[in-house]
Amino acid sequence: MNHIQKNNSFGKFLFLWSGELIANIGSGISAFGLSVYVFELTARATDVALVMLFAFLPPLLVMPLGGVLADRFDRRVLMLIADGFSVIGLLAMYFIVLFGNIEVWQIYICVAASSVFTGLLSPAFKATITDLLAEEQFSRGSGLMQLAGAAKFLVAPALAGILLSITDIKTLLIIDICTLFYTWPVTMFIKRTLGKSQIKSAGEKMLDNLISGWKYVVTNKGLLNLVILLALLNFFIGLLQTLFTPMVLVFSDAKTLGLIETIGATGMLIGSIVLGFVSIRSKYVSIMFFFLSLTGASTILIGTTTNPIMLTFFAFLFFLTISPSETCIDVMMRKSTPNDLQGRVWGFSTFITQLGYILAYGLAGVLADYIFNPLLIEGGVLSSTVGRIVGTGQGRGIAFQFVISGMLMFVIAIIIYKNKSIREMEKRCSIDTNGNQGE
């Protein structure tokens, strides 16, 4: 596909993007509802964290394989298959809830069954974006994709909170299931108009494909360092993502929680819209350092208050700083990877970076329920010291975790800024398609 054709494909990208937007709204609604439902069912942060763990672990395990398949077979067909099969787990969960007497372990299984197919869909989807866009459109495309991702936090929480005040979790699951009736026709349209993926590795052995993708990631020092540091960053973001709900529900209700998340997520909306019009072509590392530092600061501030208005403002700051950092990372990785390796490299790099989330989901509830919360209850070991800053009582141990997480995010930002191999990767990515250094 030549340069002119890729420019003409931006409209097709926008159509594909609309499908991702609708899908994220649906999954965000059901995810928010399940978090509230499980916490009300058990009153334990550990159970909320385990639901998120079962949502992320299965796709992570199959993602390297999904990357290989995306480089061997038609990427659009893989997206259709994965999207269709993901509904099975949601349907099972709906009927279990419908007939009552649901157990938490049943929710774990259904969530895992639904999410496992994301591991097949994600590499094919990301590689399809590269098929559609020219290099100078990468940052715009990344900004818009983050806007679609923000829908999970921007539209879904408020809508789910309102729906839960008048209906129950079953309605939220039905909404998520019905998004398939939009995403499938969109993918079918892209498949028909874009054509079959031009794959160079289909004649190779699957094992050779896996090895070549892994070697590309681990032998490119800048890329490897970036994804490892991103995995560490995702660990702390995962803690916040998992524990924000139980922390807020201690002193508020689901409707207020939804409003805080939705209003706060307008920060990502603003950042994504700006990035949809502004192309970032250089100084990726400096931009990442600045915004990751602000991400750490906002995380610290979230842990210092129980005031809903202040929490909303700090959440807004947190989301505002996410988009520029993620765009820089996305563009650097996309520009550094040949098209015929896109699926495999996205599969393995996503596998590494999401290990941070998996570790967070596995440890967040245990750390909160058995270590940090007991330290900051009335009379706890840290109640007279740290308690003066974050407060004392149920849920304030979670707040202390956020303060520590924010500090360590700032450390990660410094390491990225100082890392020589990432700087070299930045230099290579700052050269435009005409061979000129980006300004």
Secondary structure, 3 states (H helix, E strand, C coil): CCHHHHHHCHHHHHHHHHHHHHHHHHHHHHHHHHHHHHHHHHCCHHHHHHHHHHHHHHHHHHHHHHHHHHHHCCHHHHHHHHHHHHHHHHHHHHHHHHCCCCCHHHHHHHHHHHHCCHHHHHHHHHHHHHHHCCHHHHHHHHHHHHHHHHHHHHCHHHHHHHHHHHCCHHHHHHHHHHCHHHHHHHHHHHHHHHCCCCCCCCCCCHHHHHHHHHHHHHHCHHHHHHHHHHHHHHHHHHHHHHHHHHHHHCCCCHHHHHHHHHHHHHHHHHHHHHHHHCCCCCCHHHHHHHHHHHHHHHHHHHCCCCCHHHHHHHHHHHHHHHHHHHHHHHHHHHHCCCHHHHHHHHHHHHHHHHHHHHHHHHHHHHHHHHHHHHHCCCCCCCCCCCHHHHCCCCCHHHHHHHHHHHHHHHHHHHHHHHCHHHHHHHHHHCECCCCCECC
